[in-house]
Amino acid sequence: MPFVELFAPKGALRGERGRRVKEQLVAEVMLAEGAPDTAAAREISWLVLNEPDAWFVGGRQVLDKEHPRYVVRVSVPAGSLNDAKRADMIERITRVLSEAEDDPRRIYDRPVAWVHLVEIPDGNWGAMGRVFRLPDIVDFTSTAAVAG
């Protein structure tokens, strides 16, 4: 059950490329996490796009004419990832971002796209007015048949 926050400069993800990034990020994160492909799992796998008015690197504002930087923060329940899943998730996110670039290598050659994996301790997720522990999330996401 990922909650994905994508930070990108205002307007950097417009058009078809931007649409693909926004659609693909959650799907790739769900695959890396091992989430089931159910309607219930998709219902609680969200992406929020944050487009700050200003972006600074090293104390200097990044200009609109410069290549964009990205931060992708993925929050998941603690215990849902291991080292292999973390590495897979970071690779998948990086690939999706690189596919939106005119020069895809830029994302791999310079630290211009950061991925933060945040594992929320058990008991610190809540929905529907109650605490949702990892077993509750697993039960909820398995309530719908596998999509075909």
C-alpha positions in Angstrom: 0.0 0.0 0.0 2.2 2.8 -1.2 1.6 6.5 -0.8 3.8 8.2 -3.4 4.7 11.9 -3.3 6.2 13.2 -6.5 8.0 16.6 -6.2 8.8 18.3 -9.5 9.2 21.9 -10.6 5.9 23.5 -11.7 5.1 22.5 -15.2 7.9 20.0 -15.6 5.5 17.0 -16.0 3.1 18.4 -18.6 1.9 16.6 -21.7 2.0 13.0 -22.6 5.3 12.3 -20.8 4.1 13.7 -17.6 0.8 11.8 -17.8 2.8 8.6 -18.2 5.0 9.3 -15.3 2.1 10.0 -13.0 0.3 6.9 -14.1 3.3 4.5 -14.1 4.9 5.5 -10.8 2.3 4.0 -8.5 1.9 0.9 -10.7 5.7 0.3 -10.6 5.9 0.9 -6.8 3.0 -1.6 -6.3 4.9 -4.2 -8.3 8.1 -3.7 -6.4 6.3 -3.8 -3.1 4.6 -7.0 -4.0 1.1 -5.6 -3.6 -1.7 -7.7 -5.1 -3.3 -6.4 -8.3 -6.8 -6.0 -6.8 -9.3 -3.2 -6.9 -8.8 -2.7 -3.2 -5.0 -2.5 -3.4 -5.3 0.1 -6.2 -7.9 2.0 -4.2 -5.4 2.7 -1.4 -2.3 3.2 -3.6 -2.1 6.9 -4.2 0.2 9.5 -5.9 0.2 13.2 -5.0 2.0 15.6 -7.3 3.7 18.5 -5.5 4.9 21.4 -7.8 6.6 24.0 -5.6 6.8 27.5 -6.9 10.5 27.6 -6.3 13.3 24.9 -6.3 16.7 25.6 -4.8 19.9 23.5 -5.1 22.9 24.5 -3.0 21.2 27.8 -2.1 20.7 28.8 -5.7 17.2 28.8 -7.3 16.9 26.5 -10.3 15.7 28.4 -13.3 12.8 27.4 -15.5 15.1 26.9 -18.4 17.2 24.3 -16.5 16.5 20.6 -16.5 14.1 19.6 -13.7 15.0 17.9 -10.5 12.7 15.3 -8.8 12.1 13.9 -5.4 9.9 10.8 -5.1 8.9 9.9 -1.5 7.3 6.5 -1.1 5.7 5.7 2.2 4.9 2.1 2.9 4.1 0.1 6.0 7.3 -1.1 7.9 7.9 -4.7 7.2 6.6 -4.7 3.7 10.0 -4.2 2.1 13.3 -6.0 2.2 16.6 -4.9 0.6 15.8 -6.5 -2.7 12.4 -4.8 -2.9 13.9 -1.5 -1.9 16.5 -1.7 -4.7 13.9 -2.8 -7.2 11.6 0.0 -6.2 14.3 2.6 -6.6 15.3 1.2 -10.0 11.7 1.2 -11.2 11.1 4.8 -10.1 14.3 6.0 -11.7 13.4 4.3 -15.0 10.0 5.9 -15.1 11.5 9.3 -14.5 14.2 8.8 -17.1 11.7 7.8 -19.7 10.2 11.3 -19.3 13.5 13.0 -20.2 14.8 14.1 -23.5 18.2 12.7 -22.3 17.3 9.6 -20.1 20.9 9.1 -19.0 20.8 12.4 -17.1 18.8 10.8 -14.4 21.4 8.0 -14.0 24.5 10.2 -14.4 23.8 13.0 -11.9 21.9 13.0 -8.6 19.0 15.0 -10.0 16.3 12.5 -9.0 16.2 11.4 -5.4 14.0 8.5 -4.1 13.2 8.5 -0.4 11.6 5.3 1.0 9.8 5.9 4.2 8.7 2.9 6.2 5.9 3.9 8.5 6.1 1.9 11.8 3.3 -0.6 12.4 0.4 1.1 14.2 1.1 4.5 12.6 -1.2 4.0 9.6 -4.8 5.0 10.0 -7.9 4.9 7.8 -11.7 4.8 8.3 -11.3 6.2 11.8 -9.0 3.4 13.1 -5.5 2.1 13.2 -4.5 0.0 10.2 -1.8 -2.5 11.0 0.1 -4.4 8.3 -2.2 -7.5 8.6 -5.3 -5.2 8.3 -3.8 -3.7 5.1 -3.1 -7.2 3.7 -6.6 -8.3 4.5 -8.1 -5.2 2.9 -6.1 -5.5 -0.3 -7.0 -9.1 -0.7 -10.7 -8.5 -0.7 -11.0 -8.1 -4.5 -10.2 -10.6 -7.2 -6.9 -10.3 -9.2 -7.5 -7.9 -12.1 -7.2 -9.5 -15.5 
